Amino acid sequence: MRYIHAKSEAKIFWKKEKKKKTKNINSFNIINPFESGQSYMLLRRMNGVFAVYKPSGITSAKFIDKIQDKFTKSGVFAKDLQEMKEKIRKDLGTNKKWNQKRIDKKVSSAKIKIGHGGTLDPLASGVLVVGIGLGTKKLQYYLAECQKTYETKALLGISTTTGDSEGEIITQNKIDHITKELIDETVQKFIGNIKQTPPIFSALKVNGKPLYEYAREGLPLPTSIKVRDVTVNDIKVIEEDSLKTDHEFVKLQSELDENGVPKEHGLMNNPTLNDSPLYFSSQYLERAEKENLPKEVGKARLLPDGESLPEKLPMIHFVSDVSSGTYIRSLISDIGRAMESSAYMVELIRVKQSEWKLDQNVFKIEDFDRDEKVWGPVLKKVFDEGGDKIIDLQKEFEEMTKQVEQEEKEQGEVGEQDGDKDQSIPQKRPIDDVEQ
């Protein structure tokens, strides 16, 4: 008896075809679509978009490399990978610049095509949209057009070179004037269409030189950083955490230079780090014009010499819904400056990007350590139906696990039945057993 896979590629579904009886189930002609490296893979055309949870502490690029490595070694993608290698061999076979040794090396090193739809800083965690194969062509939408939701925690009173806890201290500022009411009033000034200055410590370049190199060398920028137009649809302050000091975050400590002087003494007067303009939303400015509200912000209140910040800095915690291209680190820094103080990010979670949302339809990398007969069809279903139709990924895994277990059980029972039938067939006795 052999098992032939039916039409559905998203589910493991077997139909039976009678064949020569056999006693041993292991001798059944069962096509194993998930046996790595086989040419008769069940799942083909594994192209599409999905989302995976990126943990904090790793760059997006390295995390994507881990996924690519898993998929390339997996039987789920073996058929597509084989077709890719055959195409490479065919395309290069007619190129006189490529000898057989080079072609073989190129083919053997081929990997599943992969890309992501918007990087997350190493400190950040959350939704990372991933494109596989032809799905990489769909990533531009996620890079430039979609909405994202972030949950953010920041500490007040310190500004850093990076806008987060990974950087060096630039200034330490007074915080005793900040109230919950001031926080609520301030965030409202940033809701709407705003202009943002990208963080100086970002991947952007001026005249081919990274911005952070100008900052580290204390050099003025040859031209101003191009501001970008972004939209902040909403900022929801988590009121119970406003100004909270009972938290797990440790205050950044000053670093000393070779002369034993805190580095911020040299950084606080660095124009590249401190002179970026502060922008409120056009909606707030329009309202401020009508209601005679303040449109300018005073200078940040520096901490006087001899005075120090408490060991546990007050926290602000909010959820923001923003357009693609919005720098949350910049938003936090600007909110701190708008309160005549400073702030730096200590936690960032991307909880939603377009149709992909944590705890609904976002994979964990550990999901791809499950049985390939389970995660392969689930991923294929996500590719085929899209994230907007998959609202409970955990349920999909549970259902597929039950289905696979049931089918394996049925296959085992069929094998036992065939074995019993063979045992019941009358056997001819050897000639030595014939009665004399």
C-alpha positions in Angstrom: 0.0 0.0 0.0 1.3 3.5 -0.8 0.1 6.9 0.2 -0.4 9.6 -2.3 -0.8 13.2 -1.2 -4.0 14.8 -2.3 -4.4 18.3 -3.8 -4.2 20.5 -0.7 -0.6 21.7 -0.1 -1.5 23.5 3.1 -2.6 20.4 4.9 -1.2 16.9 5.2 -3.9 14.8 3.7 -3.4 11.2 2.5 -5.4 8.9 0.4 -4.8 5.2 0.1 -4.1 3.1 -2.9 -3.9 -0.6 -2.8 -0.7 -2.3 -3.7 1.2 -5.5 -3.1 0.7 -6.6 0.4 3.7 -6.6 2.8 4.3 -7.6 6.3 6.5 -4.7 7.3 5.1 -1.2 7.5 8.6 0.1 7.0 8.6 -1.4 3.5 5.4 0.5 2.5 6.0 2.9 -0.4 5.2 5.9 1.7 6.3 9.3 0.3 7.8 11.3 3.1 7.4 14.9 1.9 9.4 16.2 4.8 12.5 14.1 4.4 15.2 16.7 3.9 16.8 16.8 0.5 14.2 14.7 -1.4 13.0 15.8 -4.8 9.4 14.9 -4.1 8.6 17.5 -1.5 5.0 18.0 -0.5 5.3 21.8 -0.1 6.2 23.7 -3.2 6.1 27.4 -4.1 7.0 28.4 -0.5 6.9 32.1 -1.4 5.2 34.7 0.8 5.3 36.9 3.8 5.0 36.1 7.5 6.0 37.7 10.8 8.3 36.4 13.5 9.1 37.7 17.0 12.6 39.1 17.2 14.0 39.1 20.8 16.0 41.9 22.3 19.8 41.6 22.1 20.3 40.6 18.5 20.4 42.7 15.3 17.7 42.2 12.7 20.3 41.1 10.1 21.7 38.3 12.4 18.3 37.2 13.3 17.3 36.9 9.7 20.4 34.9 9.0 19.3 32.4 11.7 15.9 32.0 10.0 17.5 31.6 6.6 19.8 28.9 7.9 17.0 27.0 9.5 14.9 27.2 6.3 17.7 26.3 4.0 18.5 23.1 6.0 14.8 22.3 6.3 13.0 19.7 4.3 10.1 22.1 4.0 12.0 24.2 1.5 14.0 21.4 -0.1 11.9 21.3 -3.4 12.2 25.1 -3.9 15.9 25.0 -3.0 16.5 22.2 -5.5 14.7 24.1 -8.2 16.7 27.2 -7.4 20.0 25.3 -7.7 18.9 23.7 -11.0 18.2 27.2 -12.3 21.6 28.5 -11.1 23.3 25.6 -12.8 21.4 26.1 -16.0 21.9 29.9 -16.1 25.6 29.7 -15.4 26.2 26.7 -17.6 26.2 28.8 -20.8 28.5 31.5 -19.3 32.1 31.0 -20.4 33.3 33.0 -17.4 32.1 30.2 -15.1 33.9 26.9 -15.0 32.4 23.8 -13.5 34.2 24.2 -10.2 32.8 27.7 -9.7 29.3 26.7 -10.7 29.4 23.8 -8.2 30.5 26.1 -5.4 27.8 28.6 -6.3 25.1 25.9 -6.3 26.3 24.3 -3.1 26.2 27.6 -1.2 22.7 28.6 -2.5 20.3 29.6 0.3 16.6 30.4 0.5 16.0 34.0 -0.6 14.9 36.1 2.4 14.4 39.7 3.4 12.7 41.8 6.1 10.1 44.6 6.1 11.7 47.0 8.5 14.6 46.7 10.9 14.4 46.6 14.7 17.3 48.0 16.8 19.3 45.4 18.8 17.6 46.7 22.0 14.1 46.4 20.5 12.0 43.3 20.3 8.7 42.3 18.6 7.2 41.9 15.2 9.7 41.5 12.3 8.0 41.0 8.9 9.9 38.5 6.7 9.6 37.8 3.0 10.6 34.5 1.5 11.3 33.9 -2.2 8.9 36.0 -4.3 7.5 37.3 -1.0 10.5 39.7 -0.8 8.9 41.7 -3.6 6.1 42.6 -1.2 8.3 44.0 1.5 8.4 47.6 0.1 4.8 48.1 1.5 6.0 47.2 5.0 9.1 49.4 4.6 7.4 52.5 3.5 3.6 52.5 3.7 2.2 50.6 6.6 1.2 51.5 10.2 3.2 50.2 13.2 2.4 50.1 16.9 5.1 50.3 19.6 5.1 49.9 23.3 7.9 52.0 24.8 9.4 52.6 28.2 11.8 55.4 28.9 13.6 57.0 31.9 13.6 60.8 32.5 16.5 63.0 33.3 19.3 61.8 31.0 19.9 62.2 27.3 22.2 59.9 25.4 24.1 59.8 22.1 21.8 57.1 20.8 18.6 58.1 22.4 18.5 54.8 24.3 20.4 52.9 27.0 23.1 51.7 24.5 24.6 55.2 24.2 26.8 57.5 26.2 25.4 60.2 28.5 25.2 63.7 26.9 23.3 65.6 29.6 21.8 65.1 33.0 18.7 67.3 33.6 16.3 68.3 36.3 13.2 66.2 36.7 11.5 67.5 39.9 9.2 69.8 37.9 7.7 66.9 35.8 4.2 65.8 36.8 1.8 63.3 35.4 -0.3 66.2 34.0 2.8 67.6 32.2 3.5 64.3 30.6 -0.1 64.0 29.4 -0.1 67.5 28.0 3.2 67.1 26.3 2.5 63.9 24.4 -0.6 65.5 22.9 1.7 68.0 21.1 3.2 65.2 19.0 0.0 63.5 17.8 -0.6 64.2 14.2 1.6 65.0 11.3 5.1 65.9 12.5 8.6 66.4 11.2 11.4 64.3 12.7 15.1 64.6 12.8 16.6 61.1 12.5 18.9 60.1 15.4 22.4 61.2 14.9 23.4 57.6 15.7 21.5 56.0 12.8 22.4 54.4 9.5 22.0 57.6 7.6 24.9 59.3 6.0 25.9 62.8 4.9 28.3 63.1 2.0 29.0 59.3 2.3 30.0 59.6 6.0 27.8 58.1 8.7 26.2 60.7 11.0 27.6 59.1 14.1 31.2 59.6 12.9 30.6 63.4 12.8 29.2 63.1 16.3 32.1 61.1 17.7 34.6 63.5 16.2 32.8 66.6 17.3 32.5 67.8 13.8 29.7 70.1 12.5 27.6 68.5 9.8 28.5 69.8 6.3 24.7 70.1 5.7 21.7 69.8 8.0 20.1 66.4 8.5 17.1 66.1 6.2 14.0 66.0 8.3 11.3 63.5 7.4 7.5 63.8 7.5 5.9 61.1 9.7 2.5 60.6 11.3 1.8 59.8 14.9 -1.8 58.6 15.0 -2.0 58.1 18.7 0.0 58.0 21.9 -1.6 56.3 24.9 0.2 56.9 28.2 0.0 54.0 30.6 -1.0 56.2 33.6 -0.2 53.7 36.4 3.4 53.7 35.2 3.9 57.5 34.9 6.8 58.6 37.0 7.1 55.1 38.5 10.5 54.4 40.1 9.8 50.9 41.2 11.0 49.2 38.0 13.9 46.9 36.9 15.8 49.5 34.9 19.2 50.7 36.1 20.3 54.3 35.7 23.1 54.9 33.2 26.3 55.9 34.9 28.7 58.5 33.6 31.8 57.3 31.8 35.1 58.9 32.5 37.6 60.0 29.9 41.4 59.4 30.1 41.7 62.4 32.5 39.0 61.1 34.8 36.5 63.7 33.7 32.9 62.6 32.9 32.5 62.3 29.1 29.3 64.3 29.1 31.3 67.4 29.9 32.7 67.3 26.4 29.5 66.0 24.8 27.0 68.5 26.1 28.5 71.3 24.0 28.7 69.2 20.8 26.4 71.0 18.3 26.0 67.9 16.2 24.4 66.1 19.2 22.4 69.0 20.7 21.2 71.4 18.1 18.5 69.4 16.3 15.2 71.3 16.0 12.2 70.2 17.9 8.9 69.9 16.0 5.3 69.7 17.3 2.5 68.3 15.1 0.8 70.5 12.6 -2.5 69.8 14.3 -1.2 71.0 17.6 0.3 74.1 16.1 -3.0 74.9 14.4 -4.8 74.5 17.7 -2.1 76.5 19.5 -2.7 79.4 17.1 -6.4 79.5 17.8 -6.2 79.0 21.6 -3.0 81.0 22.2 -1.1 77.9 23.5 2.7 77.9 23.7 4.5 76.8 20.5 8.0 77.2 21.8 9.9 75.2 24.4 12.5 76.5 26.8 16.0 75.1 27.2 16.4 71.8 29.0 17.1 72.5 32.7 20.6 71.2 33.3 21.4 69.5 36.6 23.5 71.9 38.7 27.0 71.0 39.7 27.1 69.0 42.9 23.5 67.8 42.5 22.9 64.2 41.3 19.9 62.4 40.0 18.3 59.6 42.1 19.4 56.1 41.5 16.0 55.1 40.3 14.8 57.5 37.6 11.1 58.1 37.0 9.7 56.2 34.0 7.3 57.0 31.3 5.4 54.2 29.5 3.3 54.6 26.5 1.9 52.8 23.4 2.2 54.7 20.1 0.6 54.1 16.7 2.8 55.6 14.0 3.5 55.5 10.3 6.5 53.8 8.7 9.7 55.8 9.1 9.0 57.1 12.5 11.9 57.0 14.9 10.6 56.1 18.4 14.0 57.0 20.0 13.6 60.5 18.5 10.0 60.7 19.7 11.1 59.9 23.2 14.0 62.3 23.2 11.7 65.1 21.8 9.1 64.4 24.5 11.8 64.7 27.2 13.0 68.0 25.6 9.5 69.3 25.4 9.3 69.0 29.2 12.5 71.0 29.5 14.3 67.9 30.6 15.5 64.8 28.8 14.6 61.1 28.3 16.2 57.9 26.9 14.6 54.7 25.8 15.1 51.5 27.9 12.6 49.2 26.2 10.9 49.0 22.8 8.5 46.4 21.6 6.9 46.5 18.1 3.6 44.9 19.0 2.0 45.4 15.6 3.0 46.0 12.0 0.1 46.3 9.5 -1.9 43.0 9.8 0.8 41.2 11.9 0.2 41.4 15.7 2.0 39.8 18.6 0.1 36.9 20.3 -2.1 36.5 17.2 -0.3 35.6 14.0 3.4 36.1 14.7 5.7 33.1 14.8 8.5 32.5 17.3 11.8 31.1 16.0 11.3 28.1 18.3 8.2 27.2 16.2 10.6 26.1 13.5 12.1 23.5 15.8 8.8 21.6 15.9 8.1 18.7 13.6 8.3 19.9 10.0 5.1 18.0 9.2 3.4 20.5 11.6 5.1 23.9 11.0 5.6 23.4 7.3 1.8 23.3 6.4 1.1 26.1 9.0 3.6 28.4 7.3 2.3 27.5 3.9 -1.2 28.4 5.0 0.0 31.8 6.2 1.8 32.3 2.9 -1.4 31.5 1.0 -4.0 33.2 3.1 -2.1 36.1 4.6 -1.9 37.5 8.1 -5.2 39.2 8.0 -7.0 35.9 7.8 -4.8 34.1 10.4 -5.8 35.5 13.7 -4.8 32.6 16.0 -1.5 31.0 15.1 -1.4 28.9 18.2 -4.7 27.3 17.3 -3.4 26.5 13.8 -0.4 24.7 15.4 -2.7 22.7 17.8 -5.0 21.6 15.0 -2.2 20.6 12.7 -0.5 18.7 15.5 -3.7 16.7 16.1 -4.1 16.1 12.4 -0.6 14.8 12.0 -0.9 12.6 15.1 -4.2 11.1 13.9 -2.8 10.4 10.4 0.3 8.7 11.8 -2.0 6.6 14.0 -4.2 5.6 11.1 -1.1 4.7 9.0 0.2 2.5 11.8 -3.2 0.8 12.2 -3.3 0.1 8.4 0.1 -1.4 8.6 -0.8 -3.7 11.4 -4.0 -4.8 9.6 -2.1 -5.7 6.5 0.4 -7.6 8.6 -2.3 -9.6 10.2 -3.9 -10.4 6.9 -0.6 -11.7 5.6 -0.2 -13.9 8.7 -3.7 -15.5 8.0 -2.7 -16.6 4.4 -2.2 -20.4 4.4 1.5 -21.2 3.9 2.8 -24.2 2.0 4.9 -26.5 4.1 8.4 -27.2 3.1 8.9 -30.6 1.5 10.7 -31.8 4.6 7.5 -31.3 6.6 5.4 -33.6 4.3 4.2 -36.6 6.3 6.1 -39.8 5.5 
